[in-house]
């Protein structure tokens, strides 16, 4: 298919949330619906779900959560006002971080009473919803964010719930009181203890999923819990030298989660990545001159921590306390 037509289909799909249908091609672009078959055969398109398609050049670049989000949009648009996206689906269309969440099915609540079925990648949930539970996101009916976090939370690990709660509190899209009120309604649900634990640990000062997962590691390993987003200042001038993800003041230790996303957000136009890394090292040296040690954490270390990891962290904390007290 020629580039101009592919560009038009790509724009159409983007407006839909990442997908298109045969009817879209015919009614909005004047393209023969049979062109979808040719696109699939040539590998230029992928089948997202029954009746919904996406161009390979955009869909294949998405991660698993991104592809799941496209499916959620396609399901919501197919069912229309008869159904409400809930749980992980409600969070996905908001762009929330889904870490260690099952993306096999798009969960919906049918408002026409046709619940309890599973078909074509859609799982119909038998939930009782109140008017206050329903909101619209980009014209699609979804459960409220606080409720969606609990809907997903009873099915996932406390760590995954902590990522969601930290993120929502950081964005100020929900409040702790809202999460607690929804939690009271979910108190008797199987698995409710998992998001309940996450809420006890949740802190909106955490800025990335990596920081949330790192804090969960501290909890699991029974390590001292740090303060978050600490500004280090020059002791002589009071000038800010930088802000660090974690600080253990009693141990004179700073902590940083190092991830690709974190470094990417520091990249600026006309600046090479190597220069950004050098700036980071300069920032670290300046902060550590204020009589602090530094611990750095990476995803592989915090995702599956070992007893050796706990011993190392404890020894570093104690060593820094002795060195800088």
Secondary structure, 3 states (H helix, E strand, C coil): CCHHHHHHHHHHHHHHCCCECHHHHHHHHCCCCCHHHHHHHHCCEEEEECCEEEEHHHHCCCCHHHHHHHHHHHHHHHHHHHEEECHHHHHHCCCCCCCCCCCCCEEEEECCCCCCCEECCEEECCCCCCHHHEEEECCEEEECHHHHHHHHHCCCCHHHHHHHHHHHHHHCCCCHHHHHHHHHHCCCCCCHHHHHHHHHHCCCCCCCHHHHHHHHHHHHCCCCCCEEEEEEECCCCCCEEEEEEEEEHHHCEEEEEECHHHHHHHCCCCCCHHHHHHHHHHHHHHHHCCCCEEEEEEHHHHHCCCHHHHHHHHHHHHHHHHHHC
